[in-house]
């Protein structure tokens, strides 16, 4: 088990400043999840450097990656299996 008390420079945002995990609704120029994912992957390493590498894309690795994404910590998850969660 790994625990952390705080992450300086990436404090929890409260109220309206808090990030949203999913964007719902229809609006002009809305990008699909796949388009946003492809754009993020294209920027990775070239423009955005990951601060954290998570080894293992099982349940805990994916949960930690999602949590770090809400804290706006650039993270990459490495999984040896063909699909995440197969371990």
N, CA, C and O atoms as a GROMACS GRO file, in nm:
protein
  348
    1UNK      N    1   0.084  -0.118   0.000
    1UNK     CA    2   0.000   0.000   0.000
    1UNK      C    3   0.088   0.124   0.000
    1UNK      O    4   0.188   0.130   0.071
    2UNK      N    5   0.050   0.220  -0.079
    2UNK     CA    6   0.121   0.348  -0.083
    2UNK      C    7   0.023   0.457  -0.045
    2UNK      O    8  -0.089   0.462  -0.096
    3UNK      N    9   0.064   0.546   0.044
    3UNK     CA   10  -0.022   0.658   0.082
    3UNK      C   11   0.056   0.787   0.068
    3UNK      O   12   0.180   0.788   0.066
    4UNK      N   13  -0.018   0.896   0.057
    4UNK     CA   14   0.044   1.027   0.046
    4UNK      C   15  -0.044   1.126   0.121
    4UNK      O   16  -0.166   1.118   0.118
    5UNK      N   17   0.019   1.219   0.188
    5UNK     CA   18  -0.056   1.320   0.264
    5UNK      C   19  -0.086   1.443   0.182
    5UNK      O   20  -0.187   1.510   0.206
    6UNK      N   21  -0.002   1.475   0.087
    6UNK     CA   22  -0.024   1.593   0.006
    6UNK      C   23   0.064   1.592  -0.117
    6UNK      O   24   0.163   1.519  -0.123
    7UNK      N   25   0.027   1.672  -0.215
    7UNK     CA   26   0.102   1.682  -0.338
    7UNK      C   27   0.114   1.830  -0.370
    7UNK      O   28   0.023   1.889  -0.428
    8UNK      N   29   0.226   1.890  -0.332
    8UNK     CA   30   0.244   2.034  -0.346
    8UNK      C   31   0.233   2.076  -0.492
    8UNK      O   32   0.291   2.014  -0.581
    9UNK      N   33   0.158   2.183  -0.516
    9UNK     CA   34   0.137   2.233  -0.650
    9UNK      C   35   0.019   2.169  -0.722
    9UNK      O   36  -0.018   2.211  -0.832
   10UNK      N   37  -0.039   2.068  -0.661
   10UNK     CA   38  -0.155   1.999  -0.720
   10UNK      C   39  -0.260   1.976  -0.612
   10UNK      O   40  -0.308   1.865  -0.593
   11UNK      N   41  -0.294   2.083  -0.542
   11UNK     CA   42  -0.390   2.073  -0.433
   11UNK      C   43  -0.529   2.044  -0.488
   11UNK      O   44  -0.560   2.073  -0.604
   12UNK      N   45  -0.612   1.987  -0.402
   12UNK     CA   46  -0.751   1.955  -0.436
   12UNK      C   47  -0.827   2.084  -0.465
   12UNK      O   48  -0.822   2.179  -0.388
   13UNK      N   49  -0.898   2.085  -0.578
   13UNK     CA   50  -0.981   2.200  -0.612
   13UNK      C   51  -1.120   2.180  -0.554
   13UNK      O   52  -1.170   2.067  -0.551
   14UNK      N   53  -1.180   2.286  -0.509
   14UNK     CA   54  -1.312   2.278  -0.445
   14UNK      C   55  -1.416   2.355  -0.526
   14UNK      O   56  -1.383   2.447  -0.601
   15UNK      N   57  -1.540   2.316  -0.512
   15UNK     CA   58  -1.652   2.387  -0.575
   15UNK      C   59  -1.649   2.383  -0.726
   15UNK      O   60  -1.624   2.279  -0.786
   16UNK      N   61  -1.675   2.499  -0.788
   16UNK     CA   62  -1.682   2.507  -0.935
   16UNK      C   63  -1.547   2.489  -1.002
   16UNK      O   64  -1.541   2.458  -1.121
   17UNK      N   65  -1.438   2.507  -0.929
   17UNK     CA   66  -1.304   2.490  -0.985
   17UNK      C   67  -1.266   2.343  -0.997
   17UNK      O   68  -1.170   2.308  -1.066
   18UNK      N   69  -1.340   2.256  -0.931
   18UNK     CA   70  -1.310   2.114  -0.934
   18UNK      C   71  -1.331   2.058  -1.074
   18UNK      O   72  -1.430   2.090  -1.141
   19UNK      N   73  -1.238   1.976  -1.118
   19UNK     CA   74  -1.247   1.917  -1.251
   19UNK      C   75  -1.362   1.819  -1.261
   19UNK      O   76  -1.403   1.760  -1.161
   20UNK      N   77  -1.413   1.802  -1.381
   20UNK     CA   78  -1.522   1.708  -1.403
   20UNK      C   79  -1.465   1.586  -1.473
   20UNK      O   80  -1.382   1.599  -1.563
   21UNK      N   81  -1.509   1.469  -1.432
   21UNK     CA   82  -1.462   1.347  -1.493
   21UNK      C   83  -1.520   1.325  -1.631
   21UNK      O   84  -1.452   1.270  -1.718
   22UNK      N   85  -1.644   1.366  -1.652
   22UNK     CA   86  -1.709   1.349  -1.782
   22UNK      C   87  -1.786   1.476  -1.815
   22UNK      O   88  -1.835   1.546  -1.726
   23UNK      N   89  -1.795   1.503  -1.943
   23UNK     CA   90  -1.870   1.621  -1.989
   23UNK      C   91  -1.994   1.570  -2.060
   23UNK      O   92  -1.984   1.497  -2.159
   24UNK      N   93  -2.110   1.609  -2.010
   24UNK     CA   94  -2.237   1.563  -2.065
   24UNK      C   95  -2.308   1.676  -2.137
   24UNK      O   96  -2.284   1.794  -2.108
   25UNK      N   97  -2.394   1.641  -2.229
   25UNK     CA   98  -2.475   1.740  -2.299
   25UNK      C   99  -2.427   1.763  -2.441
   25UNK      O  100  -2.319   1.719  -2.480
   26UNK      N  101  -2.509   1.833  -2.516
   26UNK     CA  102  -2.477   1.866  -2.654
   26UNK      C  103  -2.449   2.015  -2.665
   26UNK      O  104  -2.526   2.097  -2.615
   27UNK      N  105  -2.339   2.050  -2.728
   27UNK     CA  106  -2.305   2.189  -2.751
   27UNK      C  107  -2.217   2.199  -2.875
   27UNK      O  108  -2.162   2.099  -2.921
   28UNK      N  109  -2.204   2.318  -2.928
   28UNK     CA  110  -2.131   2.341  -3.052
   28UNK      C  111  -1.984   2.303  -3.037
   28UNK      O  112  -1.922   2.330  -2.934
   29UNK      N  113  -1.929   2.242  -3.140
   29UNK     CA  114  -1.788   2.202  -3.146
   29UNK      C  115  -1.747   2.105  -3.037
   29UNK      O  116  -1.631   2.102  -2.996
   30UNK      N  117  -1.840   2.025  -2.989
   30UNK     CA  118  -1.809   1.926  -2.886
   30UNK      C  119  -1.723   1.815  -2.946
   30UNK      O  120  -1.752   1.766  -3.055
   31UNK      N  121  -1.618   1.776  -2.875
   31UNK     CA  122  -1.529   1.670  -2.919
   31UNK      C  123  -1.571   1.539  -2.851
   31UNK      O  124  -1.613   1.539  -2.736
   32UNK      N  125  -1.559   1.430  -2.924
   32UNK     CA  126  -1.591   1.300  -2.867
   32UNK      C  127  -1.479   1.256  -2.774
   32UNK      O  128  -1.370   1.312  -2.775
   33UNK      N  129  -1.508   1.155  -2.693
   33UNK     CA  130  -1.407   1.101  -2.601
   33UNK      C  131  -1.286   1.052  -2.679
   33UNK      O  132  -1.172   1.074  -2.637
   34UNK      N  133  -1.309   0.987  -2.792
   34UNK     CA  134  -1.200   0.933  -2.874
   34UNK      C  135  -1.112   1.046  -2.930
   34UNK      O  136  -0.990   1.033  -2.931
   35UNK      N  137  -1.174   1.155  -2.975
   35UNK     CA  138  -1.097   1.269  -3.026
   35UNK      C  139  -1.011   1.332  -2.917
   35UNK      O  140  -0.895   1.364  -2.942
   36UNK      N  141  -1.067   1.349  -2.797
   36UNK     CA  142  -0.990   1.405  -2.686
   36UNK      C  143  -0.876   1.313  -2.645
   36UNK      O  144  -0.766   1.360  -2.615
   37UNK      N  145  -0.901   1.181  -2.644
   37UNK     CA  146  -0.799   1.083  -2.608
   37UNK      C  147  -0.685   1.084  -2.710
   37UNK      O  148  -0.568   1.081  -2.672
   38UNK      N  149  -0.718   1.088  -2.838
   38UNK     CA  150  -0.617   1.089  -2.943
   38UNK      C  151  -0.531   1.215  -2.935
   38UNK      O  152  -0.409   1.208  -2.952
   39UNK      N  153  -0.594   1.329  -2.908
   39UNK     CA  154  -0.520   1.454  -2.895
   39UNK      C  155  -0.425   1.449  -2.775
   39UNK      O  156  -0.310   1.492  -2.784
   40UNK      N  157  -0.474   1.395  -2.664
   40UNK     CA  158  -0.391   1.384  -2.544
   40UNK      C  159  -0.272   1.290  -2.568
   40UNK      O  160  -0.160   1.321  -2.527
   41UNK      N  161  -0.296   1.178  -2.635
   41UNK     CA  162  -0.188   1.083  -2.664
   41UNK      C  163  -0.085   1.142  -2.760
   41UNK      O  164   0.034   1.115  -2.746
   42UNK      N  165  -0.129   1.223  -2.856
   42UNK     CA  166  -0.036   1.285  -2.951
   42UNK      C  167   0.055   1.386  -2.882
   42UNK      O  168   0.170   1.403  -2.921
   43UNK      N  169   0.003   1.454  -2.779
   43UNK     CA  170   0.083   1.553  -2.706
   43UNK      C  171   0.178   1.491  -2.606
   43UNK      O  172   0.278   1.552  -2.568
   44UNK      N  173   0.147   1.368  -2.561
   44UNK     CA  174   0.226   1.302  -2.458
   44UNK      C  175   0.372   1.286  -2.503
   44UNK      O  176   0.398   1.244  -2.616
   45UNK      N  177   0.462   1.320  -2.418
   45UNK     CA  178   0.607   1.315  -2.433
   45UNK      C  179   0.660   1.431  -2.517
   45UNK      O  180   0.764   1.487  -2.484
   46UNK      N  181   0.590   1.469  -2.626
   46UNK     CA  182   0.638   1.578  -2.710
   46UNK      C  183   0.609   1.714  -2.648
   46UNK      O  184   0.695   1.802  -2.651
   47UNK      N  185   0.491   1.734  -2.594
   47UNK     CA  186   0.453   1.861  -2.532
   47UNK      C  187   0.426   1.846  -2.382
   47UNK      O  188   0.462   1.934  -2.304
   48UNK      N  189   0.364   1.737  -2.343
   48UNK     CA  190   0.330   1.712  -2.203
   48UNK      C  191   0.418   1.599  -2.150
   48UNK      O  192   0.411   1.487  -2.200
   49UNK      N  193   0.498   1.628  -2.050
   49UNK     CA  194   0.583   1.527  -1.989
   49UNK      C  195   0.510   1.467  -1.869
   49UNK      O  196   0.464   1.541  -1.782
   50UNK      N  197   0.500   1.333  -1.861
   50UNK     CA  198   0.433   1.273  -1.745
   50UNK      C  199   0.518   1.291  -1.619
   50UNK      O  200   0.640   1.273  -1.623
   51UNK      N  201   0.454   1.327  -1.509
   51UNK     CA  202   0.520   1.340  -1.379
   51UNK      C  203   0.522   1.206  -1.307
   51UNK      O  204   0.604   1.183  -1.219
   52UNK      N  205   0.430   1.118  -1.345
   52UNK     CA  206   0.411   0.994  -1.273
   52UNK      C  207   0.393   0.879  -1.372
   52UNK      O  208   0.322   0.893  -1.471
   53UNK      N  209   0.457   0.766  -1.343
   53UNK     CA  210   0.440   0.645  -1.422
   53UNK      C  211   0.379   0.540  -1.331
   53UNK      O  212   0.434   0.507  -1.226
   54UNK      N  213   0.265   0.486  -1.372
   54UNK     CA  214   0.198   0.381  -1.296
   54UNK      C  215   0.221   0.250  -1.370
   54UNK      O  216   0.182   0.236  -1.486
   55UNK      N  217   0.284   0.156  -1.303
   55UNK     CA  218   0.311   0.025  -1.363
   55UNK      C  219   0.199  -0.068  -1.321
   55UNK      O  220   0.183  -0.097  -1.202
   56UNK      N  221   0.123  -0.116  -1.416
   56UNK     CA  222   0.010  -0.208  -1.398
   56UNK      C  223  -0.121  -0.133  -1.418
   56UNK      O  224  -0.156  -0.043  -1.340
   57UNK      N  225  -0.192  -0.171  -1.520
   57UNK     CA  226  -0.321  -0.109  -1.550
   57UNK      C  227  -0.437  -0.190  -1.498
   57UNK      O  228  -0.541  -0.200  -1.564
   58UNK      N  229  -0.420  -0.250  -1.380
   58UNK     CA  230  -0.529  -0.322  -1.316
   58UNK      C  231  -0.624  -0.222  -1.250
   58UNK      O  232  -0.616  -0.102  -1.276
   59UNK      N  233  -0.712  -0.273  -1.166
   59UNK     CA  234  -0.812  -0.188  -1.101
   59UNK      C  235  -0.749  -0.075  -1.021
   59UNK      O  236  -0.792   0.040  -1.032
   60UNK      N  237  -0.647  -0.105  -0.941
   60UNK     CA  238  -0.584  -0.002  -0.858
   60UNK      C  239  -0.507   0.099  -0.942
   60UNK      O  240  -0.511   0.219  -0.914
   61UNK      N  241  -0.437   0.053  -1.045
   61UNK     CA  242  -0.362   0.143  -1.131
   61UNK      C  243  -0.451   0.240  -1.205
   61UNK      O  244  -0.419   0.358  -1.216
   62UNK      N  245  -0.563   0.190  -1.256
   62UNK     CA  246  -0.657   0.277  -1.327
   62UNK      C  247  -0.723   0.375  -1.231
   62UNK      O  248  -0.742   0.492  -1.267
   63UNK      N  249  -0.758   0.331  -1.111
   63UNK     CA  250  -0.819   0.421  -1.011
   63UNK      C  251  -0.721   0.532  -0.973
   63UNK      O  252  -0.760   0.648  -0.961
   64UNK      N  253  -0.594   0.496  -0.952
   64UNK     CA  254  -0.493   0.597  -0.918
   64UNK      C  255  -0.473   0.694  -1.033
   64UNK      O  256  -0.460   0.814  -1.011
   65UNK      N  257  -0.469   0.643  -1.156
   65UNK     CA  258  -0.454   0.730  -1.272
   65UNK      C  259  -0.570   0.828  -1.286
   65UNK      O  260  -0.548   0.944  -1.319
   66UNK      N  261  -0.692   0.782  -1.261
   66UNK     CA  262  -0.809   0.869  -1.268
   66UNK      C  263  -0.803   0.978  -1.161
   66UNK      O  264  -0.836   1.093  -1.186
   67UNK      N  265  -0.760   0.939  -1.042
   67UNK     CA  266  -0.749   1.036  -0.932
   67UNK      C  267  -0.644   1.142  -0.963
   67UNK      O  268  -0.666   1.261  -0.939
   68UNK      N  269  -0.530   1.099  -1.016
   68UNK     CA  270  -0.424   1.195  -1.052
   68UNK      C  271  -0.467   1.285  -1.167
   68UNK      O  272  -0.425   1.400  -1.174
   69UNK      N  273  -0.550   1.233  -1.257
   69UNK     CA  274  -0.601   1.315  -1.367
   69UNK      C  275  -0.688   1.429  -1.313
   69UNK      O  276  -0.681   1.541  -1.363
   70UNK      N  277  -0.770   1.401  -1.211
   70UNK     CA  278  -0.851   1.506  -1.150
   70UNK      C  279  -0.766   1.610  -1.078
   70UNK      O  280  -0.805   1.726  -1.067
   71UNK      N  281  -0.648   1.569  -1.031
   71UNK     CA  282  -0.555   1.663  -0.967
   71UNK      C  283  -0.463   1.730  -1.068
   71UNK      O  284  -0.372   1.804  -1.030
   72UNK      N  285  -0.486   1.706  -1.197
   72UNK     CA  286  -0.410   1.762  -1.308
   72UNK      C  287  -0.261   1.727  -1.296
   72UNK      O  288  -0.175   1.814  -1.309
   73UNK      N  289  -0.233   1.600  -1.270
   73UNK     CA  290  -0.096   1.549  -1.266
   73UNK      C  291  -0.078   1.464  -1.391
   73UNK      O  292  -0.142   1.360  -1.405
   74UNK      N  293   0.009   1.506  -1.484
   74UNK     CA  294   0.032   1.426  -1.605
   74UNK      C  295   0.083   1.287  -1.569
   74UNK      O  296   0.187   1.273  -1.505
   75UNK      N  297   0.010   1.185  -1.610
   75UNK     CA  298   0.040   1.047  -1.569
   75UNK      C  299   0.030   0.955  -1.689
   75UNK      O  300  -0.051   0.976  -1.779
   76UNK      N  301   0.114   0.852  -1.690
   76UNK     CA  302   0.107   0.748  -1.792
   76UNK      C  303   0.096   0.615  -1.720
   76UNK      O  304   0.165   0.591  -1.620
   77UNK      N  305   0.008   0.527  -1.770
   77UNK     CA  306  -0.012   0.394  -1.711
   77UNK      C  307   0.043   0.290  -1.808
   77UNK      O  308   0.008   0.289  -1.926
   78UNK      N  309   0.129   0.203  -1.758
   78UNK     CA  310   0.190   0.098  -1.840
   78UNK      C  311   0.130  -0.036  -1.800
   78UNK      O  312   0.129  -0.072  -1.682
   79UNK      N  313   0.079  -0.109  -1.900
   79UNK     CA  314   0.016  -0.238  -1.876
   79UNK      C  315   0.077  -0.342  -1.969
   79UNK      O  316   0.095  -0.314  -2.088
   80UNK      N  317   0.110  -0.459  -1.920
   80UNK     CA  318   0.173  -0.563  -2.003
   80UNK      C  319   0.071  -0.642  -2.084
   80UNK      O  320   0.106  -0.700  -2.187
   81UNK      N  321  -0.053  -0.646  -2.042
   81UNK     CA  322  -0.157  -0.718  -2.114
   81UNK      C  323  -0.211  -0.634  -2.230
   81UNK      O  324  -0.188  -0.513  -2.237
   82UNK      N  325  -0.281  -0.698  -2.320
   82UNK     CA  326  -0.336  -0.630  -2.438
   82UNK      C  327  -0.439  -0.523  -2.400
   82UNK      O  328  -0.448  -0.420  -2.466
   83UNK      N  329  -0.516  -0.549  -2.294
   83UNK     CA  330  -0.619  -0.453  -2.251
   83UNK      C  331  -0.602  -0.422  -2.104
   83UNK      O  332  -0.560  -0.508  -2.026
   84UNK      N  333  -0.634  -0.300  -2.069
   84UNK     CA  334  -0.626  -0.260  -1.928
   84UNK      C  335  -0.728  -0.339  -1.848
   84UNK      O  336  -0.840  -0.361  -1.895
   85UNK      N  337  -0.691  -0.380  -1.728
   85UNK     CA  338  -0.781  -0.454  -1.641
   85UNK      C  339  -0.777  -0.604  -1.660
   85UNK      O  340  -0.847  -0.676  -1.589
   86UNK      N  341  -0.697  -0.655  -1.754
   86UNK     CA  342  -0.690  -0.799  -1.779
   86UNK      C  343  -0.603  -0.874  -1.677
   86UNK      O  344  -0.602  -0.997  -1.675
   87UNK      N  345  -0.532  -0.800  -1.593
   87UNK     CA  346  -0.442  -0.870  -1.498
   87UNK      C  347  -0.518  -0.927  -1.380
   87UNK      O  348  -0.458  -0.987  -1.292
   0.00000   0.00000   0.00000
